[in-house]
Amino acid sequence: MGLPKIKEIKTLKLSELEDEILNSKKHLFNLRLLRSTRQDFKSHRFKHIKHRLRQLMMIKKISLENKNKVKTKNGE
C-alpha cells in the first residue's frame, strides 16, 4: 500500500477537509494509544496518516488563502 495521493483531496470542500483533518487526528491518537498500551498495531500507519494529515492541512491552507485573495480583490 502506497502513500495516499493528493488528487482525491483536492476535490474536497472546506467543511469536508476539516472533517477529514479531525478524523486523521483521531486516528493518529488511537494509534498512539495502542502503541502506549503495547497492543498490536501496524506501525507503518503512522507514516501514512501523518502524510495524509499534512496533505489535508496544506490543501486547507491553500484554499483559505485563495478565498482571502478573492475577498480582497472584490473589496478593492
PQR file with spaces between the fields and no chain letter, atoms N, CA, C, O and H, PARSE charges and radii, in Angstrom:
ATOM       1  N    MET     1       0.842   -1.169    0.000 -0.4000 1.5000
ATOM       2  CA   MET     1       0.000    0.000    0.000 -0.0000 2.0000
ATOM       3  C    MET     1       0.885    1.229    0.000  0.5500 1.7000
ATOM       4  O    MET     1       1.732    1.396    0.878 -0.5500 1.4000
ATOM       5  N    GLY     2       0.689    2.080   -0.977 -0.4000 1.5000
ATOM       6  CA   GLY     2       1.489    3.290   -1.071 -0.0000 2.0000
ATOM       7  C    GLY     2       0.910    4.413   -0.243  0.5500 1.7000
ATOM       8  O    GLY     2      -0.142    4.280    0.382 -0.5500 1.4000
ATOM       9  H    GLY     2       0.001    1.945   -1.690  0.4000 1.0000
ATOM      10  N    LEU     3       1.624    5.521   -0.256 -0.4000 1.5000
ATOM      11  CA   LEU     3       1.146    6.696    0.464 -0.0000 2.0000
ATOM      12  C    LEU     3      -0.104    7.249   -0.209  0.5500 1.7000
ATOM      13  O    LEU     3      -0.286    7.071   -1.413 -0.5500 1.4000
ATOM      14  H    LEU     3       2.478    5.629   -0.764  0.4000 1.0000
ATOM      15  N    PRO     4      -0.965    7.916    0.551 -0.5600 1.5000
ATOM      16  CA   PRO     4      -2.192    8.471   -0.032  0.2800 2.0000
ATOM      17  C    PRO     4      -1.877    9.527   -1.083  0.5500 1.7000
ATOM      18  O    PRO     4      -0.924   10.294   -0.939 -0.5500 1.4000
ATOM      19  N    LYS     5      -2.671    9.562   -2.125 -0.4000 1.5000
ATOM      20  CA   LYS     5      -2.484   10.525   -3.214 -0.0000 2.0000
ATOM      21  C    LYS     5      -3.259   11.796   -2.915  0.5500 1.7000
ATOM      22  O    LYS     5      -4.280   11.766   -2.228 -0.5500 1.4000
ATOM      23  H    LYS     5      -3.445    8.940   -2.242  0.4000 1.0000
ATOM      24  N    ILE     6      -2.772   12.898   -3.430 -0.4000 1.5000
ATOM      25  CA   ILE     6      -3.372   14.195   -3.149 -0.0000 2.0000
ATOM      26  C    ILE     6      -4.510   14.523   -4.115  0.5500 1.7000
ATOM      27  O    ILE     6      -5.267   15.463   -3.872 -0.5500 1.4000
ATOM      28  H    ILE     6      -1.943   12.922   -3.988  0.4000 1.0000
ATOM      29  N    LYS     7      -4.642   13.775   -5.193 -0.4000 1.5000
ATOM      30  CA   LYS     7      -5.672   14.062   -6.195 -0.0000 2.0000
ATOM      31  C    LYS     7      -7.078   14.062   -5.601  0.5500 1.7000
ATOM      32  O    LYS     7      -7.879   14.954   -5.881 -0.5500 1.4000
ATOM      33  H    LYS     7      -4.027   13.012   -5.390  0.4000 1.0000
ATOM      34  N    GLU     8      -7.369   13.055   -4.780 -0.4000 1.5000
ATOM      35  CA   GLU     8      -8.714   12.970   -4.220 -0.0000 2.0000
ATOM      36  C    GLU     8      -8.961   14.046   -3.163  0.5500 1.7000
ATOM      37  O    GLU     8     -10.110   14.413   -2.914 -0.5500 1.4000
ATOM      38  H    GLU     8      -6.719   12.330   -4.553  0.4000 1.0000
ATOM      39  N    ILE     9      -7.919   14.544   -2.551 -0.4000 1.5000
ATOM      40  CA   ILE     9      -8.065   15.578   -1.525 -0.0000 2.0000
ATOM      41  C    ILE     9      -8.391   16.927   -2.150  0.5500 1.7000
ATOM      42  O    ILE     9      -9.129   17.720   -1.564 -0.5500 1.4000
ATOM      43  H    ILE     9      -6.986   14.246   -2.753  0.4000 1.0000
ATOM      44  N    LYS    10      -7.857   17.190   -3.313 -0.4000 1.5000
ATOM      45  CA   LYS    10      -8.051   18.485   -3.961 -0.0000 2.0000
ATOM      46  C    LYS    10      -9.507   18.758   -4.313  0.5500 1.7000
ATOM      47  O    LYS    10      -9.896   19.916   -4.468 -0.5500 1.4000
ATOM      48  H    LYS    10      -7.258   16.547   -3.789  0.4000 1.0000
ATOM      49  N    THR    11     -10.311   17.720   -4.439 -0.4000 1.5000
ATOM      50  CA   THR    11     -11.705   17.907   -4.832 -0.0000 2.0000
ATOM      51  C    THR    11     -12.640   18.135   -3.644  0.5500 1.7000
ATOM      52  O    THR    11     -13.823   18.417   -3.834 -0.5500 1.4000
ATOM      53  H    THR    11      -9.996   16.780   -4.313  0.4000 1.0000
ATOM      54  N    LEU    12     -12.114   18.013   -2.413 -0.4000 1.5000
ATOM      55  CA   LEU    12     -12.949   18.162   -1.225 -0.0000 2.0000
ATOM      56  C    LEU    12     -13.271   19.626   -0.940  0.5500 1.7000
ATOM      57  O    LEU    12     -12.478   20.521   -1.233 -0.5500 1.4000
ATOM      58  H    LEU    12     -11.153   17.784   -2.259  0.4000 1.0000
ATOM      59  N    LYS    13     -14.434   19.847   -0.370 -0.4000 1.5000
ATOM      60  CA   LYS    13     -14.827   21.187    0.064 -0.0000 2.0000
ATOM      61  C    LYS    13     -14.166   21.478    1.404  0.5500 1.7000
ATOM      62  O    LYS    13     -13.620   20.577    2.041 -0.5500 1.4000
ATOM      63  H    LYS    13     -15.078   19.120   -0.132  0.4000 1.0000
ATOM      64  N    LEU    14     -14.215   22.736    1.832 -0.4000 1.5000
ATOM      65  CA   LEU    14     -13.559   23.149    3.070 -0.0000 2.0000
ATOM      66  C    LEU    14     -14.111   22.404    4.282  0.5500 1.7000
ATOM      67  O    LEU    14     -13.342   21.973    5.141 -0.5500 1.4000
ATOM      68  H    LEU    14     -14.659   23.468    1.315  0.4000 1.0000
ATOM      69  N    SER    15     -15.418   22.249    4.364 -0.4000 1.5000
ATOM      70  CA   SER    15     -16.013   21.537    5.509 -0.0000 2.0000
ATOM      71  C    SER    15     -15.600   20.063    5.507  0.5500 1.7000
ATOM      72  O    SER    15     -15.363   19.480    6.565 -0.5500 1.4000
ATOM      73  H    SER    15     -16.043   22.599    3.666  0.4000 1.0000
ATOM      74  N    GLU    16     -15.517   19.468    4.320 -0.4000 1.5000
ATOM      75  CA   GLU    16     -15.082   18.081    4.214 -0.0000 2.0000
ATOM      76  C    GLU    16     -13.614   17.946    4.606  0.5500 1.7000
ATOM      77  O    GLU    16     -13.218   16.962    5.230 -0.5500 1.4000
ATOM      78  H    GLU    16     -15.710   19.941    3.461  0.4000 1.0000
ATOM      79  N    LEU    17     -12.811   18.941    4.235 -0.4000 1.5000
ATOM      80  CA   LEU    17     -11.399   18.940    4.616 -0.0000 2.0000
ATOM      81  C    LEU    17     -11.264   18.960    6.134  0.5500 1.7000
ATOM      82  O    LEU    17     -10.478   18.204    6.705 -0.5500 1.4000
ATOM      83  H    LEU    17     -13.133   19.741    3.728  0.4000 1.0000
ATOM      84  N    GLU    18     -12.031   19.827    6.782 -0.4000 1.5000
ATOM      85  CA   GLU    18     -11.958   19.919    8.237 -0.0000 2.0000
ATOM      86  C    GLU    18     -12.383   18.617    8.901  0.5500 1.7000
ATOM      87  O    GLU    18     -11.793   18.212    9.903 -0.5500 1.4000
ATOM      88  H    GLU    18     -12.670   20.441    6.318  0.4000 1.0000
ATOM      89  N    ASP    19     -13.401   17.955    8.354 -0.4000 1.5000
ATOM      90  CA   ASP    19     -13.828   16.656    8.885 -0.0000 2.0000
ATOM      91  C    ASP    19     -12.732   15.612    8.714  0.5500 1.7000
ATOM      92  O    ASP    19     -12.455   14.840    9.633 -0.5500 1.4000
ATOM      93  H    ASP    19     -13.880   18.284    7.540  0.4000 1.0000
ATOM      94  N    GLU    20     -12.113   15.590    7.547 -0.4000 1.5000
ATOM      95  CA   GLU    20     -11.027   14.638    7.295 -0.0000 2.0000
ATOM      96  C    GLU    20      -9.828   14.901    8.206  0.5500 1.7000
ATOM      97  O    GLU    20      -9.196   13.960    8.686 -0.5500 1.4000
ATOM      98  H    GLU    20     -12.338   16.217    6.801  0.4000 1.0000
ATOM      99  N    ILE    21      -9.514   16.172    8.444 -0.4000 1.5000
ATOM     100  CA   ILE    21      -8.410   16.515    9.342 -0.0000 2.0000
ATOM     101  C    ILE    21      -8.708   16.002   10.741  0.5500 1.7000
ATOM     102  O    ILE    21      -7.844   15.405   11.384 -0.5500 1.4000
ATOM     103  H    ILE    21     -10.028   16.937    8.055  0.4000 1.0000
ATOM     104  N    LEU    22      -9.920   16.231   11.210 -0.4000 1.5000
ATOM     105  CA   LEU    22     -10.316   15.769   12.534 -0.0000 2.0000
ATOM     106  C    LEU    22     -10.255   14.244   12.628  0.5500 1.7000
ATOM     107  O    LEU    22      -9.771   13.705   13.624 -0.5500 1.4000
ATOM     108  H    LEU    22     -10.621   16.716   10.687  0.4000 1.0000
ATOM     109  N    ASN    23     -10.738   13.552   11.609 -0.4000 1.5000
ATOM     110  CA   ASN    23     -10.695   12.090   11.596 -0.0000 2.0000
ATOM     111  C    ASN    23      -9.263   11.569   11.600  0.5500 1.7000
ATOM     112  O    ASN    23      -8.959   10.584   12.272 -0.5500 1.4000
ATOM     113  H    ASN    23     -11.131   13.990   10.800  0.4000 1.0000
ATOM     114  N    SER    24      -8.387   12.228   10.853 -0.4000 1.5000
ATOM     115  CA   SER    24      -6.984   11.809   10.807 -0.0000 2.0000
ATOM     116  C    SER    24      -6.319   12.000   12.163  0.5500 1.7000
ATOM     117  O    SER    24      -5.545   11.153   12.609 -0.5500 1.4000
ATOM     118  H    SER    24      -8.634   13.029   10.307  0.4000 1.0000
ATOM     119  N    LYS    25      -6.627   13.116   12.814 -0.4000 1.5000
ATOM     120  CA   LYS    25      -6.054   13.364   14.143 -0.0000 2.0000
ATOM     121  C    LYS    25      -6.551   12.337   15.157  0.5500 1.7000
ATOM     122  O    LYS    25      -5.787   11.879   16.007 -0.5500 1.4000
ATOM     123  H    LYS    25      -7.256   13.803   12.451  0.4000 1.0000
ATOM     124  N    LYS    26      -7.823   11.977   15.068 -0.4000 1.5000
ATOM     125  CA   LYS    26      -8.374   10.961   15.964 -0.0000 2.0000
ATOM     126  C    LYS    26      -7.715    9.610   15.725  0.5500 1.7000
ATOM     127  O    LYS    26      -7.379    8.888   16.663 -0.5500 1.4000
ATOM     128  H    LYS    26      -8.444   12.349   14.378  0.4000 1.0000
ATOM     129  N    HIS    27      -7.540    9.287   14.458 -0.4000 1.5000
ATOM     130  CA   HIS    27      -6.916    8.005   14.112 -0.0000 2.0000
ATOM     131  C    HIS    27      -5.471    7.965   14.614  0.5500 1.7000
ATOM     132  O    HIS    27      -5.013    6.943   15.127 -0.5500 1.4000
ATOM     133  H    HIS    27      -7.813    9.874   13.696  0.4000 1.0000
ATOM     134  N    LEU    28      -4.768    9.067   14.464 -0.4000 1.5000
ATOM     135  CA   LEU    28      -3.390    9.149   14.945 -0.0000 2.0000
ATOM     136  C    LEU    28      -3.348    8.992   16.463  0.5500 1.7000
ATOM     137  O    LEU    28      -2.474    8.308   16.995 -0.5500 1.4000
ATOM     138  H    LEU    28      -5.139    9.897   14.047  0.4000 1.0000
ATOM     139  N    PHE    29      -4.286    9.621   17.155 -0.4000 1.5000
ATOM     140  CA   PHE    29      -4.370    9.481   18.602 -0.0000 2.0000
ATOM     141  C    PHE    29      -4.604    8.028   18.997  0.5500 1.7000
ATOM     142  O    PHE    29      -3.970    7.521   19.922 -0.5500 1.4000
ATOM     143  H    PHE    29      -4.997   10.177   16.723  0.4000 1.0000
ATOM     144  N    ASN    30      -5.515    7.359   18.294 -0.4000 1.5000
ATOM     145  CA   ASN    30      -5.802    5.956   18.598 -0.0000 2.0000
ATOM     146  C    ASN    30      -4.587    5.069   18.379  0.5500 1.7000
ATOM     147  O    ASN    30      -4.351    4.132   19.142 -0.5500 1.4000
ATOM     148  H    ASN    30      -6.030    7.770   17.542  0.4000 1.0000
ATOM     149  N    LEU    31      -3.817    5.362   17.339 -0.4000 1.5000
ATOM     150  CA   LEU    31      -2.582    4.593   17.111 -0.0000 2.0000
ATOM     151  C    LEU    31      -1.584    4.817   18.236  0.5500 1.7000
ATOM     152  O    LEU    31      -0.925    3.880   18.687 -0.5500 1.4000
ATOM     153  H    LEU    31      -4.009    6.123   16.719  0.4000 1.0000
ATOM     154  N    ARG    32      -1.475    6.057   18.684 -0.4000 1.5000
ATOM     155  CA   ARG    32      -0.570    6.341   19.807 -0.0000 2.0000
ATOM     156  C    ARG    32      -1.028    5.626   21.073  0.5500 1.7000
ATOM     157  O    ARG    32      -0.209    5.142   21.854 -0.5500 1.4000
ATOM     158  H    ARG    32      -2.010    6.818   18.318  0.4000 1.0000
ATOM     159  N    LEU    33      -2.327    5.563   21.267 -0.4000 1.5000
ATOM     160  CA   LEU    33      -2.876    4.861   22.421 -0.0000 2.0000
ATOM     161  C    LEU    33      -2.557    3.376   22.347  0.5500 1.7000
ATOM     162  O    LEU    33      -2.168    2.770   23.345 -0.5500 1.4000
ATOM     163  H    LEU    33      -2.993    5.956   20.633  0.4000 1.0000
ATOM     164  N    LEU    34      -2.720    2.793   21.172 -0.4000 1.5000
ATOM     165  CA   LEU    34      -2.386    1.377   21.000 -0.0000 2.0000
ATOM     166  C    LEU    34      -0.906    1.126   21.263  0.5500 1.7000
ATOM     167  O    LEU    34      -0.536    0.130   21.884 -0.5500 1.4000
ATOM     168  H    LEU    34      -3.036    3.286   20.361  0.4000 1.0000
ATOM     169  N    ARG    35      -0.061    2.044   20.781 -0.4000 1.5000
ATOM     170  CA   ARG    35       1.374    1.880   20.978 -0.0000 2.0000
ATOM     171  C    ARG    35       1.727    1.975   22.464  0.5500 1.7000
ATOM     172  O    ARG    35       2.547    1.203   22.961 -0.5500 1.4000
ATOM     173  H    ARG    35      -0.362    2.853   20.276  0.4000 1.0000
ATOM     174  N    SER    36       1.110    2.917   23.166 -0.4000 1.5000
ATOM     175  CA   SER    36       1.455    3.112   24.578 -0.0000 2.0000
ATOM     176  C    SER    36       0.975    1.960   25.454  0.5500 1.7000
ATOM     177  O    SER    36       1.577    1.673   26.489 -0.5500 1.4000
ATOM     178  H    SER    36       0.444    3.545   22.763  0.4000 1.0000
ATOM     179  N    THR    37      -0.104    1.300   25.045 -0.4000 1.5000
ATOM     180  CA   THR    37      -0.600    0.153   25.809 -0.0000 2.0000
ATOM     181  C    THR    37      -0.009   -1.161   25.305  0.5500 1.7000
ATOM     182  O    THR    37      -0.390   -2.241   25.758 -0.5500 1.4000
ATOM     183  H    THR    37      -0.593    1.533   24.204  0.4000 1.0000
ATOM     184  N    ARG    38       0.914   -1.056   24.375 -0.4000 1.5000
ATOM     185  CA   ARG    38       1.645   -2.202   23.822 -0.0000 2.0000
ATOM     186  C    ARG    38       0.731   -3.238   23.168  0.5500 1.7000
ATOM     187  O    ARG    38       0.974   -4.443   23.241 -0.5500 1.4000
ATOM     188  H    ARG    38       1.224   -0.179   24.007  0.4000 1.0000
ATOM     189  N    GLN    39      -0.316   -2.740   22.534 -0.4000 1.5000
ATOM     190  CA   GLN    39      -1.189   -3.625   21.784 -0.0000 2.0000
ATOM     191  C    GLN    39      -0.682   -3.719   20.347  0.5500 1.7000
ATOM     192  O    GLN    39       0.144   -2.918   19.910 -0.5500 1.4000
ATOM     193  H    GLN    39      -0.513   -1.762   22.475  0.4000 1.0000
ATOM     194  N    ASP    40      -1.190   -4.703   19.631 -0.4000 1.5000
ATOM     195  CA   ASP    40      -0.768   -4.874   18.243 -0.0000 2.0000
ATOM     196  C    ASP    40      -1.341   -3.761   17.367  0.5500 1.7000
ATOM     197  O    ASP    40      -2.522   -3.426   17.458 -0.5500 1.4000
ATOM     198  H    ASP    40      -1.861   -5.354   19.986  0.4000 1.0000
ATOM     199  N    PHE    41      -0.487   -3.198   16.525 -0.4000 1.5000
ATOM     200  CA   PHE    41      -0.910   -2.204   15.545 -0.0000 2.0000
ATOM     201  C    PHE    41       0.107   -2.215   14.422  0.5500 1.7000
ATOM     202  O    PHE    41       1.212   -2.737   14.566 -0.5500 1.4000
ATOM     203  H    PHE    41       0.472   -3.470   16.451  0.4000 1.0000
ATOM     204  N    LYS    42      -0.279   -1.638   13.317 -0.4000 1.5000
ATOM     205  CA   LYS    42       0.610   -1.584   12.162 -0.0000 2.0000
ATOM     206  C    LYS    42       1.357   -0.257   12.194  0.5500 1.7000
ATOM     207  O    LYS    42       0.776    0.803   11.965 -0.5500 1.4000
ATOM     208  H    LYS    42      -1.177   -1.214   13.200  0.4000 1.0000
ATOM     209  N    SER    43       2.632   -0.329   12.477 -0.4000 1.5000
ATOM     210  CA   SER    43       3.421    0.883   12.694 -0.0000 2.0000
ATOM     211  C    SER    43       3.552    1.733   11.434  0.5500 1.7000
ATOM     212  O    SER    43       3.767    2.941   11.539 -0.5500 1.4000
ATOM     213  H    SER    43       3.105   -1.191   12.664  0.4000 1.0000
ATOM     214  N    HIS    44       3.430    1.147   10.260 -0.4000 1.5000
ATOM     215  CA   HIS    44       3.535    1.931    9.033 -0.0000 2.0000
ATOM     216  C    HIS    44       2.361    2.887    8.873  0.5500 1.7000
ATOM     217  O    HIS    44       2.443    3.847    8.106 -0.5500 1.4000
ATOM     218  H    HIS    44       3.256    0.166   10.175  0.4000 1.0000
ATOM     219  N    ARG    45       1.271    2.633    9.590 -0.4000 1.5000
ATOM     220  CA   ARG    45       0.106    3.511    9.517 -0.0000 2.0000
ATOM     221  C    ARG    45       0.416    4.911   10.038  0.5500 1.7000
ATOM     222  O    ARG    45      -0.205    5.881    9.604 -0.5500 1.4000
ATOM     223  H    ARG    45       1.204    1.853   10.212  0.4000 1.0000
ATOM     224  N    PHE    46       1.387    5.030   10.979 -0.4000 1.5000
ATOM     225  CA   PHE    46       1.789    6.351   11.452 -0.0000 2.0000
ATOM     226  C    PHE    46       2.237    7.221   10.284  0.5500 1.7000
ATOM     227  O    PHE    46       1.806    8.365   10.143 -0.5500 1.4000
ATOM     228  H    PHE    46       1.892    4.241   11.332  0.4000 1.0000
ATOM     229  N    LYS    47       3.101    6.666    9.457 -0.4000 1.5000
ATOM     230  CA   LYS    47       3.626    7.408    8.317 -0.0000 2.0000
ATOM     231  C    LYS    47       2.508    7.796    7.354  0.5500 1.7000
ATOM     232  O    LYS    47       2.464    8.930    6.878 -0.5500 1.4000
ATOM     233  H    LYS    47       3.452    5.736    9.572  0.4000 1.0000
ATOM     234  N    HIS    48       1.620    6.874    7.070 -0.4000 1.5000
ATOM     235  CA   HIS    48       0.540    7.135    6.123 -0.0000 2.0000
ATOM     236  C    HIS    48      -0.431    8.193    6.639  0.5500 1.7000
ATOM     237  O    HIS    48      -0.841    9.082    5.893 -0.5500 1.4000
ATOM     238  H    HIS    48       1.656    5.953    7.456  0.4000 1.0000
ATOM     239  N    ILE    49      -0.794    8.094    7.903 -0.4000 1.5000
ATOM     240  CA   ILE    49      -1.758    9.042    8.458 -0.0000 2.0000
ATOM     241  C    ILE    49      -1.139   10.432    8.598  0.5500 1.7000
ATOM     242  O    ILE    49      -1.793   11.436    8.316 -0.5500 1.4000
ATOM     243  H    ILE    49      -0.461    7.371    8.508  0.4000 1.0000
ATOM     244  N    LYS    50       0.117   10.491    9.033 -0.4000 1.5000
ATOM     245  CA   LYS    50       0.789   11.793    9.131 -0.0000 2.0000
ATOM     246  C    LYS    50       0.923   12.438    7.756  0.5500 1.7000
ATOM     247  O    LYS    50       0.752   13.649    7.612 -0.5500 1.4000
ATOM     248  H    LYS    50       0.649    9.676    9.262  0.4000 1.0000
ATOM     249  N    HIS    51       1.225   11.637    6.761 -0.4000 1.5000
ATOM     250  CA   HIS    51       1.358   12.145    5.398 -0.0000 2.0000
ATOM     251  C    HIS    51       0.022   12.699    4.908  0.5500 1.7000
ATOM     252  O    HIS    51      -0.033   13.788    4.336 -0.5500 1.4000
ATOM     253  H    HIS    51       1.365   10.654    6.877  0.4000 1.0000
ATOM     254  N    ARG    52      -1.033   11.958    5.131 -0.4000 1.5000
ATOM     255  CA   ARG    52      -2.376   12.403    4.727 -0.0000 2.0000
ATOM     256  C    ARG    52      -2.781   13.670    5.479  0.5500 1.7000
ATOM     257  O    ARG    52      -3.368   14.581    4.896 -0.5500 1.4000
ATOM     258  H    ARG    52      -0.988   11.073    5.596  0.4000 1.0000
ATOM     259  N    LEU    53      -2.470   13.724    6.758 -0.4000 1.5000
ATOM     260  CA   LEU    53      -2.798   14.902    7.555 -0.0000 2.0000
ATOM     261  C    LEU    53      -2.072   16.133    7.032  0.5500 1.7000
ATOM     262  O    LEU    53      -2.662   17.210    6.943 -0.5500 1.4000
ATOM     263  H    LEU    53      -1.993   12.984    7.232  0.4000 1.0000
ATOM     264  N    ARG    54      -0.809   15.984    6.688 -0.4000 1.5000
ATOM     265  CA   ARG    54      -0.057   17.114    6.113 -0.0000 2.0000
ATOM     266  C    ARG    54      -0.660   17.548    4.783  0.5500 1.7000
ATOM     267  O    ARG    54      -0.748   18.743    4.503 -0.5500 1.4000
ATOM     268  H    ARG    54      -0.330   15.109    6.760  0.4000 1.0000
ATOM     269  N    GLN    55      -1.074   16.590    3.964 -0.4000 1.5000
ATOM     270  CA   GLN    55      -1.709   16.925    2.693 -0.0000 2.0000
ATOM     271  C    GLN    55      -3.009   17.693    2.913  0.5500 1.7000
ATOM     272  O    GLN    55      -3.257   18.707    2.261 -0.5500 1.4000
ATOM     273  H    GLN    55      -1.003   15.619    4.191  0.4000 1.0000
ATOM     274  N    LEU    56      -3.827   17.210    3.828 -0.4000 1.5000
ATOM     275  CA   LEU    56      -5.099   17.861    4.117 -0.0000 2.0000
ATOM     276  C    LEU    56      -4.905   19.287    4.611  0.5500 1.7000
ATOM     277  O    LEU    56      -5.600   20.207    4.180 -0.5500 1.4000
ATOM     278  H    LEU    56      -3.625   16.387    4.358  0.4000 1.0000
ATOM     279  N    MET    57      -3.953   19.457    5.518 -0.4000 1.5000
ATOM     280  CA   MET    57      -3.714   20.782    6.080 -0.0000 2.0000
ATOM     281  C    MET    57      -3.156   21.736    5.034  0.5500 1.7000
ATOM     282  O    MET    57      -3.471   22.926    5.048 -0.5500 1.4000
ATOM     283  H    MET    57      -3.388   18.710    5.868  0.4000 1.0000
ATOM     284  N    MET    58      -2.333   21.225    4.130 -0.4000 1.5000
ATOM     285  CA   MET    58      -1.782   22.060    3.075 -0.0000 2.0000
ATOM     286  C    MET    58      -2.885   22.524    2.121  0.5500 1.7000
ATOM     287  O    MET    58      -2.935   23.700    1.759 -0.5500 1.4000
ATOM     288  H    MET    58      -2.077   20.258    4.119  0.4000 1.0000
ATOM     289  N    ILE    59      -3.757   21.618    1.716 -0.4000 1.5000
ATOM     290  CA   ILE    59      -4.851   21.974    0.811 -0.0000 2.0000
ATOM     291  C    ILE    59      -5.807   22.947    1.497  0.5500 1.7000
ATOM     292  O    ILE    59      -6.316   23.866    0.857 -0.5500 1.4000
ATOM     293  H    ILE    59      -3.716   20.663    2.009  0.4000 1.0000
ATOM     294  N    LYS    60      -6.051   22.756    2.781 -0.4000 1.5000
ATOM     295  CA   LYS    60      -6.914   23.678    3.519 -0.0000 2.0000
ATOM     296  C    LYS    60      -6.299   25.078    3.540  0.5500 1.7000
ATOM     297  O    LYS    60      -6.990   26.073    3.320 -0.5500 1.4000
ATOM     298  H    LYS    60      -5.637   22.009    3.301  0.4000 1.0000
ATOM     299  N    LYS    61      -5.010   25.139    3.803 -0.4000 1.5000
ATOM     300  CA   LYS    61      -4.320   26.433    3.848 -0.0000 2.0000
ATOM     301  C    LYS    61      -4.390   27.127    2.486  0.5500 1.7000
ATOM     302  O    LYS    61      -4.654   28.327    2.411 -0.5500 1.4000
ATOM     303  H    LYS    61      -4.450   24.331    3.981  0.4000 1.0000
ATOM     304  N    ILE    62      -4.156   26.381    1.428 -0.4000 1.5000
ATOM     305  CA   ILE    62      -4.187   26.947    0.078 -0.0000 2.0000
ATOM     306  C    ILE    62      -5.592   27.442   -0.262  0.5500 1.7000
ATOM     307  O    ILE    62      -5.746   28.519   -0.838 -0.5500 1.4000
ATOM     308  H    ILE    62      -3.941   25.407    1.489  0.4000 1.0000
ATOM     309  N    SER    63      -6.608   26.669    0.089 -0.4000 1.5000
ATOM     310  CA   SER    63      -7.975   27.082   -0.236 -0.0000 2.0000
ATOM     311  C    SER    63      -8.377   28.318    0.574  0.5500 1.7000
ATOM     312  O    SER    63      -9.089   29.183    0.064 -0.5500 1.4000
ATOM     313  H    SER    63      -6.483   25.794    0.557  0.4000 1.0000
ATOM     314  N    LEU    64      -7.930   28.408    1.826 -0.4000 1.5000
ATOM     315  CA   LEU    64      -8.225   29.601    2.625 -0.0000 2.0000
ATOM     316  C    LEU    64      -7.509   30.831    2.066  0.5500 1.7000
ATOM     317  O    LEU    64      -8.073   31.925    2.039 -0.5500 1.4000
ATOM     318  H    LEU    64      -7.352   27.705    2.240  0.4000 1.0000
ATOM     319  N    GLU    65      -6.274   30.648    1.625 -0.4000 1.5000
ATOM     320  CA   GLU    65      -5.533   31.760    1.023 -0.0000 2.0000
ATOM     321  C    GLU    65      -6.226   32.232   -0.250  0.5500 1.7000
ATOM     322  O    GLU    65      -6.331   33.435   -0.491 -0.5500 1.4000
ATOM     323  H    GLU    65      -5.815   29.759    1.648  0.4000 1.0000
ATOM     324  N    ASN    66      -6.691   31.308   -1.049 -0.4000 1.5000
ATOM     325  CA   ASN    66      -7.392   31.669   -2.288 -0.0000 2.0000
ATOM     326  C    ASN    66      -8.684   32.417   -1.988  0.5500 1.7000
ATOM     327  O    ASN    66      -9.030   33.367   -2.690 -0.5500 1.4000
ATOM     328  H    ASN    66      -6.605   30.331   -0.853  0.4000 1.0000
ATOM     329  N    LYS    67      -9.401   31.994   -0.946 -0.4000 1.5000
ATOM     330  CA   LYS    67     -10.623   32.688   -0.558 -0.0000 2.0000
ATOM     331  C    LYS    67     -10.321   34.121   -0.137  0.5500 1.7000
ATOM     332  O    LYS    67     -11.043   35.049   -0.499 -0.5500 1.4000
ATOM     333  H    LYS    67      -9.120   31.222   -0.376  0.4000 1.0000
ATOM     334  N    ASN    68      -9.237   34.294    0.639 -0.4000 1.5000
ATOM     335  CA   ASN    68      -8.865   35.632    1.102 -0.0000 2.0000
ATOM     336  C    ASN    68      -8.445   36.521   -0.063  0.5500 1.7000
ATOM     337  O    ASN    68      -8.731   37.718   -0.064 -0.5500 1.4000
ATOM     338  H    ASN    68      -8.650   33.540    0.933  0.4000 1.0000
ATOM     339  N    LYS    69      -7.771   35.947   -1.051 -0.4000 1.5000
ATOM     340  CA   LYS    69      -7.374   36.727   -2.234 -0.0000 2.0000
ATOM     341  C    LYS    69      -8.592   37.204   -2.999  0.5500 1.7000
ATOM     342  O    LYS    69      -8.626   38.340   -3.473 -0.5500 1.4000
ATOM     343  H    LYS    69      -7.538   34.975   -1.051  0.4000 1.0000
ATOM     344  N    VAL    70      -9.582   36.351   -3.121 -0.4000 1.5000
ATOM     345  CA   VAL    70     -10.800   36.709   -3.835 -0.0000 2.0000
ATOM     346  C    VAL    70     -11.537   37.803   -3.085  0.5500 1.7000
ATOM     347  O    VAL    70     -12.057   38.730   -3.705 -0.5500 1.4000
ATOM     348  H    VAL    70      -9.554   35.428   -2.737  0.4000 1.0000
ATOM     349  N    LYS    71     -11.593   37.712   -1.759 -0.4000 1.5000
ATOM     350  CA   LYS    71     -12.266   38.739   -0.962 -0.0000 2.0000
ATOM     351  C    LYS    71     -11.566   40.076   -1.081  0.5500 1.7000
ATOM     352  O    LYS    71     -12.228   41.109   -1.190 -0.5500 1.4000
ATOM     353  H    LYS    71     -11.170   36.958   -1.255  0.4000 1.0000
ATOM     354  N    THR    72     -10.223   40.082   -1.063 -0.4000 1.5000
ATOM     355  CA   THR    72      -9.500   41.347   -1.139 -0.0000 2.0000
ATOM     356  C    THR    72      -9.626   41.946   -2.534  0.5500 1.7000
ATOM     357  O    THR    72      -9.688   43.169   -2.665 -0.5500 1.4000
ATOM     358  H    THR    72      -9.685   39.243   -0.974  0.4000 1.0000
ATOM     359  N    LYS    73      -9.665   41.129   -3.574 -0.4000 1.5000
ATOM     360  CA   LYS    73      -9.836   41.653   -4.930 -0.0000 2.0000
ATOM     361  C    LYS    73     -11.213   42.254   -5.107  0.5500 1.7000
ATOM     362  O    LYS    73     -11.359   43.285   -5.764 -0.5500 1.4000
ATOM     363  H    LYS    73      -9.614   40.136   -3.468  0.4000 1.0000
ATOM     364  N    ASN    74     -12.216   41.633   -4.538 -0.4000 1.5000
ATOM     365  CA   ASN    74     -13.575   42.151   -4.638 -0.0000 2.0000
ATOM     366  C    ASN    74     -13.750   43.413   -3.798  0.5500 1.7000
ATOM     367  O    ASN    74     -14.584   44.258   -4.124 -0.5500 1.4000
ATOM     368  H    ASN    74     -12.098   40.795   -4.005  0.4000 1.0000
ATOM     369  N    GLY    75     -12.990   43.550   -2.743 -0.4000 1.5000
ATOM     370  CA   GLY    75     -13.092   44.720   -1.873 -0.0000 2.0000
ATOM     371  C    GLY    75     -12.386   45.948   -2.425  0.5500 1.7000
ATOM     372  O    GLY    75     -12.643   47.061   -1.966 -0.5500 1.4000
ATOM     373  H    GLY    75     -12.313   42.864   -2.479  0.4000 1.0000
ATOM     374  N    GLU    76     -11.506   45.769   -3.397 -0.4000 1.5000
ATOM     375  CA   GLU    76     -10.739   46.900   -3.948 -0.0000 2.0000
ATOM     376  C    GLU    76     -11.561   47.787   -4.821  0.5500 1.7000
ATOM     377  O    GLU    76     -11.052   48.775   -5.351 -0.5500 1.4000
ATOM     378  H    GLU    76     -11.297   44.865   -3.769  0.4000 1.0000
